[in-house]
Amino acid sequence: MIETTSSIDSLCKLHTNLTEIDIEKIKIIAENLPLIADLNQANMFIDCLTKEGKHAIVVAEASPTTAKSVYQKQVAGKFAYEAFEPAVFFTLKTAKPILQNRALTQEGKTVEQSVVPVIGAGNRIIGALIMEKDISEKLQHQFKIEALSEATETLSEILIGMTEDRPIIPEVMQESLFFINSEKLILYFNPAAINLIFELCSAECRVGASIYEYFSSLDDIIDHQDELLMREISLDNKVFQLKKIRLDQNGKSNGMFLIFRDITELRQKERELIVKSVAIREIHHRVKNNLQTVASLLRLQMRRGVPDESKVHFIESLNRVLSIAAVYELILSNSSVDDVEIRSLTEKIGNMLVYSEDHENTEITIEYSGPRLEIKSNVAVSLALVINELIQNCIKHAFRSVLKGRIDVSFVHNDSHIEVLVKDDGDGYLPDAKPSLGLDIVKMMIEHDLSGEFTIQRAEIGTIASVRFPHGKGALH
């Protein structure tokens, strides 16, 4: 912010002995304060001595728009005291500038302060132009570097035996730790390092020995110019994560740490997991192929001819088999080993049922909505059968008296449950209707396999079926 010329005029006339000419010059400088503030990313002020000459008053200020302001509150109109602003009063009394002086604001922030005199008529000092930059973060960064340097030096002293206390931390480390000097001679090793040398070389680790005596193949890592280096290496059929930390002080090498972490078991488990993943995908692939074979047999039988009263049952059975097969097709089509995205599954089943068959001169469309959720394959198989039966139920019973129909499938997910809603705008469900095999399958799957709840009821228009089941362990993740 910047003070208006009227407020500058009133402050100067009320608190200072400045002449009209002096005040006009202050106003001219004040008009440029915002530009200077933005250019330097700093807060700008003009201070003038009061009539008594004991204090100063801030007559103008400007905050930068290119950086965060040093001050939270307005400063213009407030008095400045010599005890708190020694650099400002030095300039007001001597006409000498003070540049890049470190100061503390009234709000407790450390700033870099520069002060230059404002000269009026007759070469008189009429004020001070002040620039303040917040350097709190810069100081924190400087303190961190100093603290890190001290910590590095202390740790180095501990490990090379310059203190009387026993180095406790390295002694209990599971990683094997060596400290070597610039000549690559071992100055310190912890108990884990003793065991490592014995396992790899059947030798005793000795202070003063060359590190190459035990690790001749690591010269490229040890001699590498990077201060911090991490590599995965193989030694004697074991896998290690090796970290090299070089300590430099005053431009000279003060040695380095070599830290060996045995990750053989971790890599072995990763390989076993990959093998299991491949095996699981192979099982899924075979299940899918077997289901496709069953579907092909059903189609072949239908082409060879079946009684008209049996054809509908063959189609329903075929759709059930294909719904289960869709689960394994989706697993094999993505990178997951055993997860299925249920919206994609539903779209695959719904589109197969609605768009691949003739519905006796009734035009049926289907829409999907809701978030994309992943569930385990065992849950997906049960859900696929449920969704297949509900959509088939809509197609078979809902649109007998209409030429056009619509099915909406939506998903709702909260912290503990998934709810699938299947709606149609057809004739409407009749509670006293004869139970069907499809709804019996739905109820059985939901109660026994999904541990959920199923409701179906007549809506204002059409029917709405709801499937609600928990997404607990093994269902969702």
C-alpha positions as CSV (number, residue, x, y, z in Angstrom):
1,M,0.0,0.0,0.0
2,I,1.1,3.6,-0.4
3,E,0.0,6.7,1.4
4,T,-2.0,9.4,-0.5
5,T,-0.4,12.8,-1.1
6,S,-3.1,14.3,1.2
7,S,-2.1,12.0,4.1
8,I,1.6,12.7,3.5
9,D,0.8,16.4,3.6
10,S,-1.2,16.2,6.8
11,L,1.4,14.0,8.6
12,C,4.3,16.3,7.7
13,K,2.5,19.5,8.7
14,L,1.3,18.0,11.9
15,H,4.5,16.3,13.2
16,T,7.5,17.9,11.3
17,N,9.1,21.3,10.6
18,L,9.4,20.6,6.9
19,T,8.6,23.5,4.5
20,E,6.1,23.3,1.7
21,I,8.9,22.8,-0.8
22,D,10.3,19.9,1.3
23,I,6.9,18.3,1.6
24,E,6.4,18.5,-2.2
25,K,9.7,16.6,-2.7
26,I,8.7,13.9,-0.2
27,K,5.4,13.5,-2.2
28,I,7.3,13.1,-5.5
29,I,9.5,10.4,-4.0
30,A,6.5,8.7,-2.5
31,E,4.8,8.5,-5.9
32,N,7.6,6.2,-7.0
33,L,7.6,3.9,-3.9
34,P,5.4,1.2,-5.4
35,L,7.6,0.8,-8.4
36,I,10.7,0.6,-6.3
37,A,9.0,-1.9,-3.9
38,D,8.1,-4.2,-6.8
39,L,11.5,-3.9,-8.5
40,N,13.3,-4.8,-5.3
41,Q,10.7,-7.1,-3.8
42,A,10.9,-5.1,-0.6
43,N,8.9,-2.8,1.6
44,M,9.7,0.9,1.1
45,F,9.3,3.7,3.7
46,I,10.0,7.4,4.1
47,D,10.7,8.6,7.6
48,C,11.0,12.2,8.7
49,L,12.2,13.7,12.0
50,T,9.5,15.1,14.3
51,K,9.5,18.8,15.4
52,E,11.3,17.9,18.6
53,G,14.0,15.9,16.7
54,K,13.8,13.1,19.2
55,H,11.7,10.7,17.2
56,A,10.8,10.1,13.5
57,I,7.5,9.5,11.9
58,V,6.7,7.2,8.9
59,V,5.0,9.5,6.4
60,A,4.8,7.1,3.4
61,E,5.1,3.3,2.7
62,A,4.6,0.9,-0.1
63,S,4.4,-2.9,0.0
64,P,5.6,-5.1,-3.0
65,T,3.1,-6.9,-5.2
66,T,5.9,-9.2,-6.4
67,A,6.7,-10.6,-3.0
68,K,5.2,-11.1,0.4
69,S,5.1,-8.0,2.6
70,V,7.3,-7.8,5.7
71,Y,4.5,-6.2,7.7
72,Q,1.0,-7.4,8.4
73,K,-0.3,-4.0,9.6
74,Q,0.0,-0.4,8.3
75,V,3.1,1.4,9.4
76,A,2.5,4.9,8.0
77,G,1.6,7.4,10.7
78,K,3.5,5.5,13.4
79,F,6.5,6.8,15.3
80,A,10.0,5.3,15.0
81,Y,12.3,5.5,17.9
82,E,16.1,5.6,17.8
83,A,16.4,2.6,20.2
84,F,14.6,0.4,17.6
85,E,15.8,2.1,14.4
86,P,19.4,3.1,15.0
87,A,20.3,2.9,11.2
88,V,17.5,5.3,10.3
89,F,18.5,7.9,12.9
90,F,22.1,7.6,11.9
91,T,21.3,8.5,8.4
92,L,18.9,11.3,9.5
93,K,21.6,12.9,11.6
94,T,24.7,12.3,9.4
95,A,23.3,12.2,5.9
96,K,25.3,9.0,5.4
97,P,23.7,5.9,3.9
98,I,23.7,2.5,5.5
99,L,23.3,-0.5,3.1
100,Q,22.3,-4.1,3.8
101,N,22.1,-3.7,7.5
102,R,20.4,-6.5,9.5
103,A,17.6,-5.3,11.6
104,L,14.5,-6.5,13.6
105,T,11.1,-5.2,12.8
106,Q,8.5,-4.3,15.4
107,E,6.6,-7.5,14.3
108,G,9.7,-9.6,15.2
109,K,10.9,-10.4,11.7
110,T,14.6,-10.2,10.7
111,V,15.1,-8.0,7.7
112,E,17.9,-6.6,5.5
113,Q,17.6,-2.9,5.8
114,S,19.1,-0.2,3.6
115,V,18.7,3.5,4.4
116,V,19.7,6.6,2.2
117,P,19.1,10.2,3.0
118,V,16.6,12.5,1.3
119,I,18.1,15.9,0.7
120,G,16.0,19.0,0.4
121,A,16.6,22.7,-0.4
122,G,19.8,24.1,1.0
123,N,21.4,20.6,1.1
124,R,19.3,19.9,4.2
125,I,18.3,16.4,5.3
126,I,14.5,16.2,5.2
127,G,14.0,12.5,5.5
128,A,15.2,8.9,5.0
129,L,14.3,6.5,2.3
130,I,14.2,3.0,3.7
131,M,14.1,-0.4,2.0
132,E,13.5,-3.6,4.0
133,K,13.6,-7.2,2.8
134,D,12.5,-10.3,4.7
135,I,15.5,-12.6,5.2
136,S,13.9,-15.0,7.8
137,E,13.9,-18.0,5.4
138,K,17.4,-17.2,4.2
139,L,18.6,-17.2,7.8
140,Q,16.9,-20.5,8.5
141,H,18.5,-22.1,5.5
142,Q,21.9,-20.7,6.7
143,F,21.3,-22.1,10.2
144,K,20.4,-25.5,8.7
145,I,23.6,-25.6,6.7
146,E,25.7,-24.7,9.7
147,A,23.9,-27.3,11.8
148,L,24.4,-29.9,9.1
149,S,28.1,-29.1,8.9
150,E,28.5,-29.4,12.7
151,A,26.6,-32.7,12.7
152,T,28.8,-34.1,9.9
153,E,31.9,-33.1,11.8
154,T,30.6,-34.6,15.0
155,L,29.6,-37.9,13.4
156,S,33.0,-38.1,11.7
157,E,34.7,-37.6,15.0
158,I,32.6,-40.3,16.7
159,L,33.3,-42.9,14.0
160,I,37.0,-42.3,13.7
161,G,37.4,-42.5,17.5
162,M,38.1,-38.8,18.3
163,T,35.7,-38.9,21.3
164,E,36.0,-40.9,24.5
165,D,32.5,-42.2,24.4
166,R,31.8,-45.5,22.6
167,P,29.9,-45.0,19.3
168,I,26.5,-46.5,20.4
169,I,24.4,-45.9,17.2
170,P,26.7,-47.7,14.7
171,E,27.1,-50.6,17.1
172,V,23.3,-51.5,17.0
173,M,22.8,-50.8,13.2
174,Q,21.8,-53.9,11.2
175,E,23.5,-52.4,8.2
176,S,27.2,-53.0,7.8
177,L,29.1,-49.7,8.1
178,F,32.7,-48.8,7.2
179,F,34.4,-45.5,7.6
180,I,37.5,-45.1,5.4
181,N,39.9,-42.2,5.0
182,S,41.0,-40.5,1.8
183,E,43.6,-43.2,1.3
184,K,40.8,-45.8,1.3
185,L,42.1,-47.3,4.5
186,I,39.5,-48.6,7.0
187,L,39.3,-46.4,10.2
188,Y,36.1,-47.8,11.7
189,F,33.7,-50.7,11.2
190,N,30.7,-51.8,13.2
191,P,29.9,-55.4,14.4
192,A,27.6,-56.0,11.4
193,A,30.6,-55.2,9.1
194,I,32.7,-57.8,10.9
195,N,30.1,-60.4,10.2
196,L,29.8,-59.3,6.5
197,I,33.5,-59.6,5.9
198,F,33.6,-63.0,7.6
199,E,30.7,-64.3,5.4
200,L,32.1,-63.0,2.2
201,C,35.8,-63.5,2.6
202,S,36.2,-65.8,5.7
203,A,38.6,-63.2,6.9
204,E,39.0,-60.9,9.9
205,C,38.2,-57.2,9.3
206,R,41.1,-55.0,10.4
207,V,41.5,-51.3,11.1
208,G,44.1,-49.9,8.7
209,A,43.5,-52.4,6.0
210,S,42.6,-51.2,2.5
211,I,38.9,-51.4,1.7
212,Y,39.9,-53.0,-1.6
213,E,41.3,-56.0,0.3
214,Y,37.7,-57.0,0.9
215,F,35.8,-55.3,-1.9
216,S,38.1,-55.2,-4.9
217,S,35.2,-54.8,-7.4
218,L,33.9,-51.6,-5.8
219,D,36.5,-49.2,-7.1
220,D,34.2,-47.4,-9.5
221,I,31.7,-46.7,-6.7
222,I,34.3,-45.6,-4.1
223,D,36.2,-43.4,-6.6
224,H,33.0,-41.8,-8.0
225,Q,32.9,-38.0,-7.7
226,D,29.3,-37.8,-6.3
227,E,29.1,-37.1,-2.6
228,L,26.1,-39.3,-2.2
229,L,25.8,-42.5,-4.3
230,M,23.5,-45.5,-4.0
231,R,23.8,-48.7,-6.0
232,E,22.5,-52.2,-5.9
233,I,25.4,-54.8,-6.1
234,S,25.8,-58.5,-6.0
235,L,28.5,-60.1,-3.8
236,D,28.9,-63.9,-3.4
237,N,25.3,-64.7,-4.6
238,K,23.8,-62.0,-2.3
239,V,22.3,-58.7,-3.2
240,F,23.2,-55.5,-1.3
241,Q,22.1,-51.9,-1.4
242,L,25.3,-49.9,-1.1
243,K,25.4,-46.3,0.0
244,K,28.4,-44.2,-0.3
245,I,28.5,-40.9,1.7
246,R,31.6,-38.7,1.1
247,L,32.5,-36.2,3.9
248,D,34.1,-33.0,2.7
249,Q,35.3,-30.2,5.0
250,N,36.9,-27.0,3.9
251,G,37.1,-28.3,0.3
252,K,39.1,-31.4,1.4
253,S,37.9,-35.0,1.7
254,N,37.5,-36.2,5.3
255,G,36.8,-39.8,4.3
256,M,33.6,-41.5,3.5
257,F,31.0,-43.9,4.8
258,L,30.2,-47.2,3.0
259,I,26.9,-48.7,4.2
260,F,25.9,-52.2,3.1
261,R,22.3,-53.4,3.5
262,D,21.5,-57.0,2.7
263,I,18.4,-57.1,0.5
264,T,18.8,-60.6,-0.8
265,E,15.6,-61.8,1.0
266,L,13.6,-58.8,-0.3
267,R,14.6,-59.5,-3.9
268,Q,13.9,-63.2,-3.5
269,K,10.4,-62.3,-2.2
270,E,9.9,-60.0,-5.2
271,R,10.8,-62.7,-7.6
272,E,8.5,-65.2,-5.9
273,L,5.7,-62.6,-6.1
274,I,6.3,-62.1,-9.8
275,V,6.2,-65.9,-10.3
276,K,2.9,-66.1,-8.3
277,S,1.5,-63.2,-10.3
278,V,2.3,-64.9,-13.6
279,A,0.8,-68.2,-12.3
280,I,-2.4,-66.4,-11.2
281,R,-2.7,-64.7,-14.6
282,E,-2.2,-68.0,-16.3
283,I,-5.0,-69.5,-14.2
284,H,-7.3,-66.6,-15.1
285,H,-6.4,-67.2,-18.7
286,R,-7.3,-70.9,-18.6
287,V,-10.6,-70.2,-16.7
288,K,-11.5,-67.6,-19.4
289,N,-10.7,-70.1,-22.1
290,N,-12.7,-72.8,-20.5
291,L,-15.7,-70.5,-20.1
292,Q,-15.4,-69.5,-23.7
293,T,-15.4,-73.2,-24.6
294,V,-18.6,-73.8,-22.6
295,A,-20.2,-70.8,-24.4
296,S,-19.1,-72.1,-27.8
297,L,-20.7,-75.5,-27.0
298,L,-24.0,-73.8,-26.0
299,R,-24.0,-71.8,-29.2
300,L,-23.2,-74.9,-31.2
301,Q,-26.1,-76.7,-29.6
302,M,-28.4,-73.8,-30.3
303,R,-27.4,-73.7,-34.0
304,R,-28.0,-77.5,-34.3
305,G,-31.5,-76.8,-33.1
306,V,-33.3,-76.8,-29.7
307,P,-37.0,-76.8,-28.9
308,D,-38.5,-73.3,-28.9
309,E,-39.5,-73.6,-25.3
310,S,-35.9,-74.4,-24.4
311,K,-34.2,-71.7,-26.5
312,V,-34.7,-69.0,-23.9
313,H,-33.1,-71.1,-21.2
314,F,-30.1,-71.8,-23.4
315,I,-29.7,-68.0,-24.0
316,E,-30.0,-67.2,-20.3
317,S,-27.3,-69.9,-19.5
318,L,-25.1,-68.6,-22.3
319,N,-25.3,-65.0,-20.9
320,R,-24.5,-66.2,-17.4
321,V,-21.4,-68.0,-18.7
322,L,-20.3,-64.9,-20.7
323,S,-20.9,-62.7,-17.7
324,I,-18.4,-64.7,-15.6
325,A,-16.0,-64.8,-18.6
326,A,-16.1,-61.0,-18.7
327,V,-14.6,-60.9,-15.3
328,Y,-11.5,-62.7,-16.4
329,E,-11.3,-60.8,-19.7
330,L,-11.0,-57.6,-17.7
331,I,-8.4,-59.0,-15.4
332,L,-6.3,-60.1,-18.3
333,S,-6.7,-56.8,-20.2
334,N,-5.2,-54.6,-17.4
335,S,-2.0,-54.7,-15.3
336,S,-3.8,-55.9,-12.1
337,V,-3.3,-59.5,-11.0
338,D,-6.7,-60.0,-9.4
339,D,-8.7,-56.8,-9.5
340,V,-11.7,-55.9,-11.6
341,E,-13.2,-52.4,-12.2
342,I,-16.9,-53.0,-11.7
343,R,-18.2,-50.2,-14.0
344,S,-16.3,-51.6,-16.9
345,L,-17.6,-55.0,-16.0
346,T,-21.2,-53.8,-15.9
347,E,-20.9,-52.0,-19.2
348,K,-19.5,-55.1,-20.9
349,I,-22.4,-57.2,-19.6
350,G,-25.1,-54.6,-20.2
351,N,-24.0,-53.8,-23.7
352,M,-23.8,-57.6,-24.5
353,L,-27.4,-58.1,-23.3
354,V,-29.0,-55.0,-24.7
355,Y,-27.3,-54.5,-28.1
356,S,-26.4,-58.0,-29.2
357,E,-29.9,-59.5,-29.3
358,D,-33.3,-58.7,-31.0
359,H,-35.9,-57.7,-28.4
360,E,-39.1,-58.3,-30.4
361,N,-39.5,-54.8,-32.0
362,T,-38.7,-53.0,-28.7
363,E,-35.9,-50.5,-28.8
364,I,-34.0,-50.6,-25.5
365,T,-31.1,-48.4,-24.4
366,I,-28.9,-48.6,-21.3
367,E,-26.9,-45.9,-19.5
368,Y,-24.3,-46.1,-16.7
369,S,-23.2,-43.7,-14.0
370,G,-21.1,-43.5,-10.8
371,P,-17.5,-43.8,-9.8
372,R,-15.1,-46.4,-11.0
373,L,-14.4,-48.9,-8.2
374,E,-12.1,-52.0,-8.1
375,I,-13.0,-55.2,-6.4
376,K,-11.4,-58.6,-6.1
377,S,-12.2,-61.2,-8.8
378,N,-14.1,-63.6,-6.4
379,V,-16.5,-60.8,-5.5
380,A,-16.6,-59.6,-9.2
381,V,-17.8,-63.1,-10.3
382,S,-20.8,-63.0,-8.0
383,L,-21.6,-59.4,-8.8
384,A,-21.3,-60.1,-12.6
385,L,-24.0,-62.8,-12.2
386,V,-26.2,-60.5,-10.2
387,I,-26.0,-57.6,-12.7
388,N,-26.6,-60.1,-15.6
389,E,-29.8,-61.4,-14.0
390,L,-31.1,-57.9,-13.1
391,I,-30.5,-56.5,-16.6
392,Q,-32.0,-59.7,-18.2
393,N,-35.0,-59.3,-15.9
394,C,-35.6,-55.8,-17.2
395,I,-35.3,-56.9,-20.8
396,K,-37.5,-59.9,-20.3
397,H,-40.3,-58.4,-18.2
398,A,-40.2,-54.6,-18.2
399,F,-41.0,-53.6,-21.8
400,R,-43.8,-55.9,-22.9
401,S,-46.3,-53.1,-23.6
402,V,-44.0,-50.3,-24.9
403,L,-42.0,-49.7,-28.0
404,K,-39.1,-48.0,-26.3
405,G,-37.4,-48.6,-23.0
406,R,-34.4,-47.4,-21.0
407,I,-32.3,-49.1,-18.3
408,D,-30.1,-47.1,-15.9
409,V,-27.3,-48.7,-13.9
410,S,-25.7,-46.6,-11.3
411,F,-23.1,-47.1,-8.5
412,V,-23.0,-45.4,-5.1
413,H,-20.0,-45.8,-2.8
414,N,-19.6,-44.7,0.8
415,D,-17.0,-45.6,3.5
416,S,-18.4,-49.1,4.2
417,H,-20.7,-50.2,1.3
418,I,-21.2,-50.3,-2.4
419,E,-24.7,-50.0,-3.8
420,V,-25.7,-50.9,-7.3
421,L,-29.0,-49.6,-8.6
422,V,-30.7,-51.0,-11.7
423,K,-33.7,-48.9,-12.9
424,D,-36.1,-49.2,-15.8
425,D,-39.0,-47.1,-17.1
426,G,-41.1,-50.1,-18.1
427,D,-44.3,-51.7,-16.8
428,G,-43.4,-51.8,-13.2
429,Y,-42.7,-54.7,-10.8
430,L,-45.6,-56.8,-9.4
431,P,-44.8,-58.0,-5.9
432,D,-47.2,-61.0,-6.3
433,A,-45.5,-62.1,-9.6
434,K,-44.3,-65.7,-9.8
435,P,-40.7,-66.0,-8.5
436,S,-38.1,-66.5,-11.3
437,L,-34.9,-68.4,-11.4
438,G,-33.0,-65.1,-12.2
439,L,-34.2,-63.4,-9.0
440,D,-33.5,-66.6,-7.0
441,I,-29.9,-66.5,-8.3
442,V,-29.6,-62.8,-7.3
443,K,-30.9,-63.4,-3.8
444,M,-28.6,-66.4,-3.3
445,M,-25.5,-64.6,-4.6
446,I,-26.1,-61.5,-2.5
447,E,-26.9,-63.2,0.7
448,H,-24.3,-66.0,0.6
449,D,-21.4,-64.6,-1.5
450,L,-21.6,-60.9,-1.0
451,S,-23.1,-60.8,2.5
452,G,-25.3,-58.0,1.3
453,E,-28.9,-56.9,0.9
454,F,-31.3,-57.0,-2.1
455,T,-34.5,-55.1,-2.7
456,I,-36.8,-54.8,-5.7
457,Q,-39.8,-52.5,-5.8
458,R,-42.2,-50.7,-8.1
459,A,-41.2,-47.1,-8.7
460,E,-43.3,-44.2,-9.8
461,I,-42.2,-45.1,-13.3
462,G,-40.9,-48.6,-13.8
463,T,-38.9,-50.7,-11.4
464,I,-35.9,-50.2,-9.2
465,A,-33.7,-53.0,-7.9
466,S,-31.0,-52.3,-5.3
467,V,-28.0,-54.4,-4.4
468,R,-26.0,-53.2,-1.4
469,F,-23.0,-55.1,0.0
470,P,-20.0,-54.3,2.2
471,H,-16.6,-53.5,0.6
472,G,-14.7,-55.0,3.6
473,K,-11.4,-56.9,3.5
474,G,-11.1,-58.9,0.3
475,A,-13.8,-56.9,-1.5
476,L,-12.4,-53.4,-2.1
477,H,-9.1,-51.8,-1.4
